[in-house]
Each structure stands twice: as structure tokens, then as C-alpha cells.
Amino acid sequence: MSHQGQVTLQRNFAYIIKICFVAALGGLLFGYDTAVISGAIGPLTNHFDLDSMQKGFAVSSALLGCIAGALGGGAIALRLGRRAALLVAAILFVISAIGSALAESYTFFVWLRVIGGIGVGLAAVVSPMYMSEVAPKDYRGRTITMFQQSIVIGQLIVFFVNFLIAKGMTEVWIEDLGWRWMLGSEVIPAALFSILLFFIPESPRWLVLKGRTAEAKAVLAKMSNQQHAEELVADIEASLSSDNKSKGEQISLLHPVMLPIVILGTFISAAQQVTGINVVFYYAPEILKPLAGGTENALFQNVFIGLVSVVGVCIALFLIDRVGRLPLMKWGTLGCILSMGAVGYIVSSDTFGYSAIVALCMYTLCFQVSWGCTCWTIISEIFPNSIRSRAMGIAVGAQWFMNAVVSQTFPMLNGSEFLNEHFNGGFPFWMYAIMSTISIIVVMRFLPETKGVSLEKMQILMAKRFGKTQHLSEENLKEAKGQA
């Protein structure tokens, strides 16, 4: 556009940051809800006298809810809007926090964790979707990285909260009441999120999708100016009309252009979990407890992992729109492979010392730079406007499914007599290193660099990567040839 440079200078970044900050609180609840179990799982296991399979399900049960929330999140966000979907998630967080803290049986606890998981899955789909739809293209990576930053801040906060609740208390008190306070503490951020959602606008791209163009222009005008709002709404309408043969008709996810994009995005989302990150976040206190000498000290060391997570996200925040997505994925994953391999060696050789916490922190740092931040940015931007809500629901649902698989199987793998006899405890960590290697090979082979590409032009970029330009609409095909 001829006025693009001028328009960029006129953007109201204070307003954009404010609404993205509120949306990113969905990530804070995401991190808080998923990490709070790390401090509670040990005492809870003893309180309810759980075996290894029940212990794994106490963690992974919430992830079953996450799958349901993610798979349904796209439909909810499409029907009700992004903001209303986030409000539903906030209410579910409140219900889960209160209910799981008051649980008097293992079964009741599991059901309340599933409810919280639905909220997490919903927020995981809608928060980054909303942020990608309101962020300027040249700042989209940094803006969506705010979502991952909120996740790790939520995890860090709950690590501190868990430690402070356990500090100075006996193991008996922690097993009887401490874990309840840990789980119930989530009510405070969930209530705050619910209130703040009433102070942000609906996504302008969703408004255009629903034919509410006047409202969309009003929202976009607040972000920049009226001229830019008119131009961007025209671009959004053009991208939607090129995908739909008639008004109200949805383009199929099986369309020759869309299917490869959905498959790649779903793979990247699911592969995030096979790196083993949530073994670190869910089970680090249990891994470190033999070294730390007790629950309180293990929870204190867990705080270091949370601090390193924040540092890793800050690095990604600085680099993602400067160097691009692919370099961060490549070099960050290499660090994940080496450090996770080192964790396996340390565990298998019984040379715990402080080397274990150092290796876990190095892994966490590399993960946040690559699969942590960059993965969320990629899956929030590569799907075209016409399928974004549906495709993100599938991709994030796959991520939570793999999260549940990894979380459920780790205690079983770690406690296997056969594996411990042959690998002395190192097998799960080496397996995650191998899976990380396979995942980054696929990413580097099929994913194009998406830095600086507008959401409306993403379909053309992905079609060219997969050699599917012949299936583009006439309008997009002309544009693709013009860019060649």
C-alpha cells in the first residue's frame, strides 16, 4: 500500500499492547493451572494413596479436558467470538480451582481437574488466535510471544506460591492441607482475568467474518487510523471471499491448499510435547527430591526452572521478529537435544549433585527460545483466515493429546523395572532427545520462514511451499505469480 510507511508510524501501540496484555492473561492461567500440580502431586499422591498409574492420571486427567477444550475451542470462538470464548475459559478456571481444592476423593478431584483442563485448552486456542488477529504483522511474533511469556510467568508465580505455602510446614500438613491451598490459589488470577476481559474489544477479523464490518473498522481505527482500517478491512474481506465460493460457505480443511497447512501446523503443535517439556514442569520436584532432601527444598529448586523459563522467553521476544522463526527453532532445538541427553546421562550414572538442576535449566532455556515461544507464533499465523479457528482447534487439541500421553507415560517409564535395569533411569530423557531430533528435521524441511508475512498473504506463501499454487483462487494465483 502506498501509505504503509505512514500508517505504521501512526499505530496506537499503547492500545494494542493493552488488549494483547489482557488476552495474554489466558496464558498466565494456562501456565498457572498446568504447573500448580507440580507442587501438589507428591503430597496428593500420599494423601489419596495413589499407585504410579493413578499418579500419572492425576496429572494427565486435566490434559484430557485440555484436548476437549482445544477441539471445541475453535467452534466456540467462531460462534461466540474470541472475547466471549475467553470469558468461558475464565469461569471454568474458577470452578476448577475451588472444586479441586475442596475435593474429598480422588475421583472428584479428577473431574474438577478435567473442568480446569477444558478452560486451559480453550484459552490455549483463543488467546494466541486473538493476539495474532489484532497484532501488526511486523510485530506479530513479539506480540504472540507475550502469550508464552504469560505462560511461564504463570508457572513461575505458582512455583513461588507452592514454595511459600510449603515453607516451614511439616510434611504431614502439606499432605493434609498444603496441596489444597496450592490448587485453590488459582481463584485470584482467574477472577482478575474474568473482570479485565470486559475492557477489551472483539477481534476485528472475527467481526468481518460475521459481516460486522462497521464494528471491525471502529476497532481497527483505534489501533491506527480510519484510512488504515478501511484498507485492512478490504484486505480481510478479499481473503475471505477468495476462499468461499458463496456467502456463508466454509472452505473445507481437506482443500488441496489447506490440508498440507493443517497437517504441518498440527504436527508442529504436537511435536512441542514430545520434547519432554511437561515432564520437567510436572515432575521436576519429584526428579529433584532425592537430591534436595525434602519437598520444601525441591519446590525451592523448581523456582530456578521458572526463572530460567522467563529468561528464555525474553530472549525469544527480542529475537523472533529480527532473526525469524526458523533460526530460533533450529538452534534452540539443538540445545534441547543436548541438554535432555545430559539429563538422561546424569540420572543413569547416579551423578546427581547440582548437575541435574543445571541440565534441566539449560533444557528449559533452549525450549522456551524454540518450541515454547516460536511454536505458538507459528501455529497462530500459518493458518489462513477462513480456517484459522477450526485449524487451531485441531492443532492445539493434538498438542494436548501428546501432552497427556507424555505425562501419563513418564511415571510408568520412570518406574519400569525392565527399563531401569537396562538404562538405569535414563531411557525417558534419551527418548525425548531422539523425538526432538526427528521433529526439527520435519520442521526445517517443510516450514517456510513466516517473519513479516501478513495473515492475508500467508495462504499464498504456504501454497508455494507445498507446490499447490494451481489450487489457489484466481485472485490469489495472480498475486502468487506476481511475487514469483
Secondary structure, DSSP 4 states (H G I P E B T S, - for coil): -TTHHHHHHT--HHHHHHHHHHHHHHHHHHHHHHHHHHHHHHHHHHHHT--HHHHHHHHHHHHHHHHHHHHHHHHHHHHH-HHHHHHHHHHHHHHHHHHHHT--SHHHHHHHHHHHHHHHHHHHHHHHHHHHHHS-GGGHHHHHHHHHHHHHHHHHHHHHHHHHHHTT--HHHIIIIIHHHHHHTTHHHHHHHHHHGGGSPPPHHHHHHTT-HHHHHHHHHHHS-HHHHHHHHHHHHHHHHHH-SSTTPPPPTTSTTHHHHHHHHHHHHHHHHHT-HHHHHHHHHHHHHHHHTSHHHHHHHHHHHHHHHHHHHHHHHHHHHHH-HHHHHHHHHHHHHHHHHHHHHHHHTT--TTHHHHHHHHHHHHHIIIIIHHHHHHHHHSS-GGGHHHHHHHHHHHHHHHHHHHHHHHHHHHT-HHHHHHHTT-HHHHHHHHHHHHHHHHHHHHPPP-TT--GGGHHHHHHHHTT-GGGS-HHHHHHHHHH-
